[in-house]
Amino acid sequence: MGEQRRVVRQRGLWFEEFEIGTVYEHAPGRTLTEADNVLFTTMTMNTQSLHLDAAWAARQPFGQRLVNSMLTLSTLVGASVAQLTQGTIVANLGLEEVRFPAPLHHGDTLYSSSEVLAARPSASRPGQGIVRLRHTGRDQDGTVVAECTRSVLVWTRAAAPP
């Protein structure tokens, strides 16, 4: 007789699996390189010298180029996807309270975590719920470099499309 295999598909959480107060630590961390920063900055048409011009940035208060804060934010949120919303999200609803209390430099590693702040069924979309997440990014020394609150619309297990 043939052996039955158990198949596990990687996915995020269904609405009913989000528990308020739970903190998820996402892995792996992401070391952001000069190449990452220059590619993201130019791809998004952000010509800010603070990200592209090493000689100019050297004369500024931080003394060197900084990782583009939008790259930091994108990586922070992106690190949560596999664990929280992969295949279970309907839509991002918004970002609030975005802060960058300290810079990231080329070669720094971003470590991300997410806390579930709130979860409620959608009043207008049966089978879906709204979850508020607080994403926090820290560098390799534990310094908070980015924070944001994100609202997402997610499926319930019973209502999710196949």
C-alpha positions, 0 to 999 in steps of 0.5 A: 500500500502507498504511504499517505503524505501530509501536505502543509501549505505555507500561509498567513493567518485566517482572521480567527487565528489573530490573537490580540497582544500576540507578538510575532518575531519574523525571520530571517532578518534582512541585511540591506546593502548599498546595491539594495538601496541604490536600486530601490531609490532609483527604481522609485525615482527618489533622487534624494542625495542622502541615498545616492551621493556619498560625497554630499552625504558625508557632509551631512549630519549622519556623515554617510548615505542612509538606507531609503526609509521607504525601503526600510518600511517596505522590508519591515512590512514585507518580513511579516507576510509569510507568517501573517498574511500570505494567501489570507489577505484581501487588501491592505487598508492603510498605514498609520503612525509611521516613524523612523526614530533612527537611521539604517546604514548600508550593511545594517540588518533589519529585524522585524516583529509584529504585534496584533493590536486589534481584530474585528469582523468587517461590518460591510464584508461578511467572511472578512475581518480587519486586523491592526498590526504594529510593525517594529524594525530593529537593527542588529544592535536592537535600536528601533529604526522603524515603526508603523501601524497597519490595517489589513483586511483578511479572510476567515477560514470558512469564507476564503476562496479555494 
